[in-house]
Amino acid sequence: MNTSSSSAPSASSNNKDMTHLHKWLYRAAIIGGAMLLASCAVRQQPLPTFPASSTYPAPPIGQPLPTSRADDNGPLPGVIIQAKSRWVPVRWADLPGFEDDALFEAWNAWLKSCERPGLRFAPLCGEARRLSIAPAEEQRAWMVSRLQPYRVESIQGVAEGLLTSYFEPLLKASRQSGNGYEVPLYKAPAGLGSRKPWFTRQEMDTLPEAQVALKGREIAYLADPIDVLLL
């Protein structure tokens, strides 16, 4: 999940697999709970380094995984100071929608990440695989016991900001105009790559010269002009 600045009233992307989980996950930097070393919220500390082996090696086959919630009221780790942000630890109870999210929809993304995991998450991949078909309550219990959510703030402690992202729209269209599909979608016009500025969107709809340049370049028709605008 790459953001230019985090908008995070509370903490915790592959956007196709994590549709529901993003409500809380995009605001959190999740790191294995016991792998965290506290840093000071007032005086900047270097980020902890981690050895090749982790505090959480993959458990041997047959070892039970947590099936009930760990205590979420214990002491929290310290604030982590980054170059342009502060990561403030929060409780799982502070994450909006955590109890309602369909975690199975996100688990495939986690397993995909485990194909080439980062150093900090690699030791948890064995457990994540074993829990891929577990009930949601067991998955939540595992997350609470193994991971730590954070709220991302600015260095000044501001928890509001601008989140930038992208999406892949799925739109209905027709090859021919008619039956409600009347808004044309054009392929790139000739000369678009030249240095001369092309027509604005308003001019495309109003200037005869622009309409002549686009004639015959329709590739599909949509029903909603807003959808064409977004594309």
C-alpha positions in Angstrom: 0.0 0.0 0.0 1.7 3.1 -1.2 0.5 6.5 -0.1 2.0 9.9 -0.4 0.5 10.9 2.9 -1.7 8.9 5.3 -5.2 9.9 6.3 -5.6 7.9 9.4 -8.1 8.4 12.2 -7.3 4.9 13.0 -4.8 2.3 11.7 -4.3 -0.9 10.1 -2.9 -3.0 -1.1 -3.7 -5.4 -3.8 -7.0 -3.7 -4.4 -8.7 -6.7 -6.0 -8.2 -9.1 -3.1 -8.5 -6.6 -0.3 -11.7 -4.8 -1.1 -13.2 -4.9 2.4 -10.0 -5.1 4.4 -8.8 -1.8 3.1 -11.2 0.0 5.5 -8.7 -0.4 8.3 -5.6 -2.0 6.7 -4.5 1.0 4.6 -4.2 3.1 7.8 -2.0 0.6 9.6 1.6 -0.6 9.2 1.3 -4.1 10.5 4.4 -5.7 11.9 4.7 -8.9 14.0 3.8 -7.8 17.5 6.6 -9.5 19.4 9.2 -8.4 16.8 8.7 -4.7 17.6 11.2 -2.8 19.6 9.8 0.4 21.2 11.1 3.8 20.1 10.6 7.1 21.9 7.8 9.4 20.8 9.7 12.5 21.9 13.3 11.7 21.0 14.0 10.2 17.6 15.4 6.6 17.7 16.7 4.6 14.8 14.4 1.9 13.6 15.1 -1.6 15.0 17.0 -4.1 12.9 15.9 -7.7 12.7 18.1 -10.8 12.4 17.6 -13.3 9.7 15.7 -15.6 12.0 12.5 -14.2 13.6 10.9 -14.2 17.0 8.1 -16.0 15.3 9.4 -19.1 13.4 6.7 -21.1 11.6 5.3 -23.5 14.2 5.8 -27.2 13.6 2.9 -29.2 12.1 0.4 -30.0 14.7 1.2 -27.1 17.1 -2.1 -25.4 17.9 -2.7 -21.8 16.7 -4.5 -19.3 18.9 -8.3 -19.9 18.7 -9.3 -17.2 21.2 -8.5 -13.5 21.5 -5.4 -12.5 23.2 -5.6 -9.7 25.7 -5.8 -6.4 23.9 -5.4 -4.3 27.0 -1.7 -4.9 27.6 1.1 -2.3 27.2 1.6 -1.0 23.7 5.0 -0.6 22.0 6.5 2.8 21.6 5.9 5.3 18.8 8.1 4.6 15.7 9.6 7.7 14.2 10.1 7.6 10.4 11.6 10.3 8.2 8.2 12.0 7.4 5.8 10.2 9.7 5.1 8.9 13.2 3.7 5.4 13.6 1.5 5.4 16.8 0.4 2.0 18.1 -3.3 1.5 18.6 -5.6 -1.1 19.9 -7.4 -3.5 17.6 -10.6 -2.3 19.1 -9.8 1.1 17.6 -9.9 -0.2 14.0 -13.3 0.6 12.3 -14.9 -2.5 10.8 -12.4 -5.0 12.1 -15.1 -7.1 13.7 -17.2 -7.0 10.5 -14.7 -7.5 7.7 -14.8 -10.7 5.7 -11.2 -11.7 6.3 -11.2 -14.6 3.9 -11.4 -12.0 1.1 -8.0 -10.7 2.1 -6.3 -13.9 3.0 -5.5 -14.8 -0.6 -3.6 -11.5 -0.9 -1.6 -12.4 2.2 -0.8 -15.8 0.8 0.3 -14.1 -2.5 2.6 -11.9 -0.5 4.1 -15.0 1.1 5.4 -16.1 -2.3 8.1 -13.4 -1.9 7.7 -12.2 1.7 9.6 -9.5 3.4 12.0 -10.3 6.2 9.6 -9.3 9.0 6.5 -11.1 7.7 8.2 -14.3 6.3 8.2 -16.2 9.7 4.4 -15.8 9.9 3.7 -17.2 6.4 3.4 -20.8 7.6 0.8 -19.8 10.1 -1.1 -17.7 7.6 -1.2 -20.7 5.2 -2.6 -23.0 7.9 -5.3 -20.5 8.7 -6.4 -19.9 5.1 -9.5 -22.0 5.5 -10.0 -21.3 9.3 -13.1 -19.6 10.7 -13.0 -15.8 10.7 -12.8 -15.8 14.5 -9.7 -17.9 14.5 -8.2 -15.6 11.9 -8.9 -12.5 14.0 -7.5 -14.2 17.1 -4.3 -14.9 15.2 -4.1 -11.3 13.9 -4.5 -9.9 17.4 -1.9 -12.3 18.9 0.7 -11.9 16.1 0.3 -8.4 14.6 0.3 -4.8 15.8 -1.7 -2.0 14.1 -0.4 1.5 13.9 -1.9 4.9 13.1 0.2 6.9 10.7 0.6 10.6 11.6 2.7 13.4 10.3 5.8 14.3 12.3 3.8 17.1 13.9 1.2 14.5 15.1 -1.5 15.4 12.6 -3.7 12.4 11.9 -5.5 13.8 8.9 -4.0 14.1 5.4 -4.4 13.2 1.8 -4.6 9.6 0.7 -3.7 8.9 -3.0 -4.6 5.6 -4.6 -6.0 4.1 -7.8 -8.8 1.7 -8.8 -9.6 -0.4 -11.8 -13.2 0.3 -12.9 -15.4 -2.4 -14.4 -17.9 -0.8 -16.7 -20.6 -2.0 -19.1 -20.3 -0.9 -22.7 -21.5 -1.6 -26.1 -19.7 -1.8 -29.5 -22.6 0.0 -31.1 -24.6 3.0 -29.9 -28.1 2.5 -28.8 -30.2 0.9 -26.1 -29.0 3.4 -23.6 -25.3 3.3 -24.6 -24.8 6.6 -26.3 -21.6 8.1 -24.9 -18.7 7.3 -27.1 -15.3 6.2 -25.9 -12.5 7.1 -28.5 -9.2 5.6 -29.2 -6.3 8.1 -29.3 -6.7 10.6 -32.0 -4.1 11.1 -34.7 -1.5 13.6 -33.7 -2.1 13.3 -30.0 1.6 12.6 -29.3 2.7 15.8 -31.0 3.8 18.8 -28.9 0.8 20.8 -30.0 -1.9 20.7 -27.3 -5.0 18.9 -28.3 -8.6 19.9 -27.7 -10.0 20.1 -24.2 -12.8 17.8 -23.1 -15.3 20.6 -23.5 -14.0 21.4 -27.0 -14.3 17.7 -27.9 -18.0 18.0 -27.3 -18.6 21.4 -28.9 -16.1 22.2 -31.6 -16.8 20.8 -35.1 -13.1 20.6 -35.8 -12.6 18.3 -32.8 -15.6 16.2 -33.6 -14.3 15.7 -37.2 -10.9 14.6 -35.8 -12.7 12.0 -33.6 -15.1 10.7 -36.2 -14.7 7.0 -36.9 -12.4 6.5 -33.8 -15.1 5.3 -31.5 -14.2 2.0 -29.8 -17.2 1.6 -27.5 -20.2 3.3 -26.1 -21.0 3.8 -22.4 -24.3 4.8 -20.7 -22.9 7.3 -18.2 -20.8 10.3 -19.3 -19.3 10.4 -15.8 -17.8 6.9 -16.5 -16.2 8.2 -19.7 -14.8 11.2 -17.7 -13.2 8.9 -15.2 -11.6 6.8 -17.8 
